């Protein structure tokens, strides 16, 4: 008659086999869990964000991390801007564009037109005042850029809050 005591050879063998099965199950389900999370993040990023949100995502993560580490440091950011004439002061004002103000330019097949050097083409919505409209690189304090991206592009959500 078989015994189930851990003190016998058969008991130790059963414990080793059980340990091996549990370990392999944990590894398998960990790999499956990581794959599901990565897949979910990909789908959320690819289909859940608007065009400028997708383009600015890496800059947003970078600005959020750098704003915590160094407060007064400036970094280079690439933004889609429009220049308007301020009637009160008579000077030109630079304003960053948001997804509500722009729309991607599409070709005859419906794909977004893309320039390898400049990136995707956008056009302003009708009625948005502008003198000039283009991509530019600027040096901006990381904390200020983080706040602007959070408030104007990502609707007040922090990077962890996006997912």
C-alpha positions as CSV (number, residue, x, y, z in Angstrom):
1,X,0.0,0.0,0.0
2,X,1.3,3.4,-1.0
3,X,2.0,5.9,1.7
4,X,1.7,9.7,1.4
5,X,4.2,10.6,4.0
6,X,6.8,13.2,3.1
7,X,9.4,11.2,5.0
8,X,9.5,8.3,2.5
9,X,11.2,8.2,-0.8
10,X,7.8,8.2,-2.6
11,X,6.7,11.2,-0.6
12,X,9.8,13.2,-1.5
13,X,9.4,12.3,-5.2
14,X,5.8,13.5,-5.1
15,X,6.9,16.8,-3.5
16,X,9.6,17.3,-6.1
17,X,7.2,16.6,-9.0
18,X,4.5,18.9,-7.5
19,X,7.2,21.6,-7.1
20,X,8.2,21.2,-10.7
21,X,4.6,21.4,-12.0
22,X,3.8,24.5,-9.9
23,X,7.0,26.3,-11.1
24,X,6.3,25.5,-14.7
25,X,2.7,26.7,-14.4
26,X,3.8,29.9,-12.7
27,X,6.4,30.6,-15.5
28,X,3.8,29.8,-18.2
29,X,1.1,32.0,-16.7
30,X,3.6,34.8,-16.1
31,X,4.6,34.7,-19.7
32,X,1.0,34.7,-20.8
33,X,0.2,37.6,-18.5
34,X,3.1,39.7,-19.8
35,X,2.0,39.0,-23.4
36,X,-1.6,40.0,-22.6
37,X,-0.4,43.3,-20.9
38,X,1.9,44.1,-23.8
39,X,-0.8,43.4,-26.3
40,X,-3.3,45.5,-24.5
41,X,-0.8,48.4,-24.3
42,X,-0.2,48.1,-28.0
43,X,-3.9,48.1,-28.9
44,X,-4.6,51.0,-26.5
45,X,-1.7,53.0,-28.0
46,X,-2.4,52.1,-31.6
47,X,-6.2,52.5,-31.7
48,X,-7.1,54.3,-28.5
49,X,-5.1,57.5,-29.0
50,X,-5.6,60.4,-31.4
51,X,-2.8,61.3,-33.8
52,X,-0.9,63.9,-31.8
53,X,-1.3,61.8,-28.6
54,X,0.5,58.9,-30.4
55,X,3.2,61.2,-31.7
56,X,3.9,63.0,-28.4
57,X,3.7,59.8,-26.2
58,X,7.5,59.2,-25.9
59,X,8.1,62.9,-25.3
60,X,5.4,62.9,-22.6
61,X,7.0,60.0,-20.7
62,X,10.4,61.6,-21.0
63,X,9.1,65.0,-19.8
64,X,7.3,63.4,-16.8
65,X,10.4,61.5,-15.7
66,X,12.8,64.4,-16.3
67,X,10.5,66.8,-14.5
68,X,10.7,64.7,-11.3
69,X,14.5,64.4,-11.5
70,X,15.6,67.8,-12.6
71,X,13.2,70.8,-12.1
72,X,15.0,73.6,-14.0
73,X,16.6,71.6,-16.8
74,X,15.5,72.2,-20.4
75,X,15.3,69.6,-23.1
76,X,14.6,69.5,-26.8
77,X,11.0,68.8,-27.9
78,X,9.5,68.6,-31.3
79,X,6.0,70.2,-31.5
80,X,3.4,71.1,-34.1
81,X,2.9,74.8,-33.6
82,X,0.9,77.7,-35.1
83,X,1.8,81.3,-34.9
84,X,-1.0,83.9,-34.5
85,X,-0.9,87.6,-34.3
86,X,-1.8,89.0,-30.9
87,X,-3.8,92.1,-31.6
88,X,-3.4,93.5,-28.1
89,X,0.4,93.6,-28.1
90,X,1.0,93.6,-31.9
91,X,3.4,90.7,-31.5
92,X,3.3,87.1,-32.8
93,X,2.4,84.4,-30.4
94,X,3.5,80.8,-30.6
95,X,0.9,78.2,-29.7
96,X,1.1,74.5,-29.6
97,X,-1.5,72.7,-31.7
98,X,-3.9,70.1,-30.1
99,X,-5.8,67.2,-31.7
100,X,-9.0,69.3,-31.7
101,X,-7.3,71.9,-34.0
102,X,-5.6,69.6,-36.5
103,X,-6.4,66.7,-38.7
104,X,-4.0,64.4,-40.6
105,X,-3.6,64.8,-44.4
106,X,-4.5,61.5,-46.2
107,X,-3.6,60.3,-49.6
108,X,-6.0,58.8,-52.2
109,X,-5.8,55.3,-50.4
110,X,-6.8,56.8,-47.1
111,X,-3.3,56.5,-45.5
112,X,-1.8,59.4,-43.6
113,X,0.8,61.2,-45.8
114,X,4.2,60.9,-44.2
115,X,7.6,62.6,-44.8
116,X,10.5,60.6,-43.5
117,X,12.3,63.8,-42.3
118,X,9.4,65.8,-41.0
119,X,6.9,63.2,-40.0
120,X,3.2,63.0,-40.8
121,X,1.4,65.9,-42.5
122,X,-1.4,67.8,-40.7
123,X,-3.7,70.6,-41.6
124,X,-5.6,73.0,-39.4
125,X,-9.3,72.7,-39.0
126,X,-11.4,75.4,-40.6
127,X,-11.7,78.6,-38.7
128,X,-8.5,78.2,-36.6
129,X,-6.6,81.5,-36.8
130,X,-3.0,81.2,-37.8
131,X,-0.2,83.1,-39.6
132,X,2.1,80.1,-39.9
133,X,1.7,76.5,-39.1
134,X,4.7,74.0,-39.0
135,X,6.7,71.5,-37.0
136,X,9.5,72.9,-34.9
137,X,12.0,71.8,-32.3
138,X,12.1,73.9,-29.1
139,X,14.1,73.9,-25.9
140,X,11.6,73.9,-23.0
141,X,11.9,73.2,-19.3
142,X,10.8,69.6,-18.6
143,X,8.3,70.5,-15.9
144,X,6.6,73.1,-18.1
145,X,6.5,70.8,-21.1
146,X,5.1,68.0,-18.9
147,X,2.3,70.3,-17.6
148,X,1.5,71.5,-21.2
149,X,1.3,68.0,-22.6
150,X,-0.7,66.7,-19.7
151,X,-3.2,69.6,-19.8
152,X,-3.6,70.2,-23.6
153,X,-2.8,66.8,-25.2
154,X,-3.7,64.1,-22.7
155,X,-6.7,65.7,-21.0
156,X,-5.1,66.0,-17.6
157,X,-4.1,62.4,-17.3
158,X,-0.7,61.4,-15.9
159,X,1.4,58.7,-17.7
160,X,0.2,55.9,-15.4
161,X,-3.4,57.2,-15.7
162,X,-3.3,56.8,-19.5
163,X,-3.4,53.0,-19.1
